[in-house]
Amino acid sequence: MTKSGCQIWLDWPEFINYAVGMSTVWQIQEAKNRLSEVVERAVTKGAQVITKHGRPVVVVISAKEYEKLTRSRPGEKLVDILRRCPVAGFVVEKTRGPARRIELA
């Protein structure tokens, strides 16, 4: 994830690997007993991962972060979103040629 707001998670394990590396991990019983602290840390320090039987099952994030992740921009095209993503070497170019033909089985 970048500071500029480009957040693309290809799959759940990829997100969990990021979240576990960047946040606090809580066992579910401890999270229940210290819910206020879990919430406060989600607001001040970022995502909090809750595990059950050693496996990540829930990620607690602040309402502000949730809004950023779910905010939709009416009429925005995927290509525009990808163009804003500042990943080194990632380029989206528009081709001038005709669309390629593919055979459907």
C-alpha positions in Angstrom: 0.0 0.0 0.0 1.3 3.5 -0.8 0.8 6.7 1.1 -0.8 8.3 -2.0 -3.9 6.2 -1.5 -3.5 3.6 -4.2 -4.7 0.4 -2.5 -5.2 -2.7 -4.6 -5.4 -6.0 -2.8 -5.3 -8.9 -5.2 -6.4 -11.5 -2.7 -7.1 -11.9 1.0 -3.7 -13.6 1.9 -1.9 -10.7 0.3 -3.8 -8.2 2.5 -3.3 -10.3 5.7 0.5 -10.5 5.0 0.5 -6.7 4.8 -1.7 -6.2 7.8 0.2 -8.6 10.0 3.5 -7.0 9.1 2.2 -3.5 9.7 -0.1 -3.8 12.7 -0.9 -5.5 16.0 -2.2 -9.1 16.0 -4.7 -10.1 18.7 -6.0 -13.5 19.7 -9.8 -13.3 19.7 -10.2 -13.8 23.4 -7.7 -11.0 24.2 -9.5 -8.8 21.7 -12.8 -9.4 23.4 -11.3 -8.5 26.8 -9.5 -5.4 25.5 -12.0 -4.2 22.8 -11.6 -0.5 23.7 -7.8 -0.8 23.3 -8.2 -2.6 19.9 -10.5 0.1 18.7 -8.2 2.9 19.9 -5.2 1.3 18.2 -7.2 0.9 15.0 -7.9 4.6 15.0 -4.4 5.8 16.1 -2.0 3.1 14.8 -3.8 1.4 11.9 -5.3 -2.0 11.1 -5.6 -4.5 14.0 -5.7 -8.2 13.0 -7.7 -10.6 15.2 -6.9 -14.3 14.9 -8.9 -17.4 15.8 -7.0 -20.7 16.3 -3.9 -18.9 15.0 -5.5 -17.9 11.7 -6.4 -14.3 10.8 -10.2 -13.9 10.7 -10.9 -10.2 11.2 -9.2 -6.9 10.5 -10.4 -3.9 12.6 -9.8 -0.5 10.9 -11.0 3.0 11.6 -14.2 4.4 10.1 -12.0 6.9 8.2 -9.9 4.2 6.7 -13.0 2.2 5.8 -14.6 5.1 4.1 -11.4 5.6 2.0 -11.5 1.9 1.0 -15.2 1.9 0.1 -15.7 5.4 -1.4 -16.9 5.2 -4.9 -16.4 7.8 -7.5 -19.4 7.8 -9.9 -18.3 7.5 -13.5 -14.6 6.8 -12.8 -13.0 4.3 -15.1 -10.7 1.5 -14.0 -8.0 2.8 -16.2 -8.1 6.2 -14.4 -7.7 4.5 -11.1 -4.8 2.4 -12.4 -3.1 5.5 -13.8 -3.0 7.1 -10.3 -1.3 4.1 -8.8 2.4 5.1 -8.3 3.9 1.6 -8.5 7.4 1.7 -10.1 7.3 0.4 -13.6 3.5 0.2 -13.8 2.3 2.0 -17.0 -1.2 2.1 -18.5 -1.0 3.0 -22.2 -3.8 3.5 -24.6 -3.2 1.8 -27.9 -4.3 3.4 -31.2 -4.7 0.2 -33.1 -7.9 -1.9 -33.5 -8.9 -4.3 -30.7 -7.4 -7.7 -31.1 -9.5 -10.6 -32.2 -10.0 -13.6 -29.9 -11.6 -16.9 -30.5 -14.1 -18.1 -28.0 -14.4 -21.8 -27.6 
